[in-house]
């Protein structure tokens, strides 16, 4: 995947346009609707977990046991260290709640409006990432660590009584048992790679590279995800990227074949 990213970075930077996308209002509405559907499916998930709360908790405990077996169960220690400074905890809660969706939507708008030549690749990547993740949510609902009372991990927003001052609370439509894979981390990788590949200022690219690490810190400190949840989010993002690149390459090859046949036949 690293070699593929390097190749695509050079190619996309060469192709990237700084003009508005072509296609007319119908095209703009279609693309906007497609992105809206992806984001709505990510948010609206109560039906996927209703009546399966016990399964979600059991799956969450399975993730906890897996981390202990791998020797990476450090979330309680991370929370204990971070909790020494209220500012760090406040940042993690606010960053988790407020940075995730605005930055993702902002990146999508930037790609569409300012990097139109690269849009189809990243659109397909985003759509496939959401399809894969929602499929896992439906098949394997998983409770976040803050809902597992024996995990030693606390919900920092409730512990510090910041649910009203900082966080308005989760959306009433959101799926509370969508911890695996972590789309907070998956989306962060998507944003980071898109900006790193296509942005021109070097400082912007390196700031984007740091973004997934900031997201990882916030989701662990706030008690919303295990480290393995983030790993799963990264794997889904990588698989979706591979599928998007493969789909793009197949479509390009098919188009070139059709053109060649038409030229041969004089059509």
Secondary structure, DSSP 8 states (H G I E B T S, - for coil): -HHHHHHHHHHHHHH---S---SHHHHHHHHHHHHHHHHHHHH--HHHHTT-HHHHHHHHHHHHHHHHHHT---HHHHHHHHTT-HHHHHHHHHHHHHHHHHHHHHHHHHHHHH-GGGHHHHHHHHHHHHHHHHHHHHHS-B--GGG-TTSS---HHHHTT-TTTT-----TTS-TTB-SS-HHHHHHHHHHHHHHHH--SHHHHHHHHHHHHHHHHHHHHTTS--HHHHHHHHHHHHHHHHHHHHHHHHHHHHHHHHHHHHHHTT-
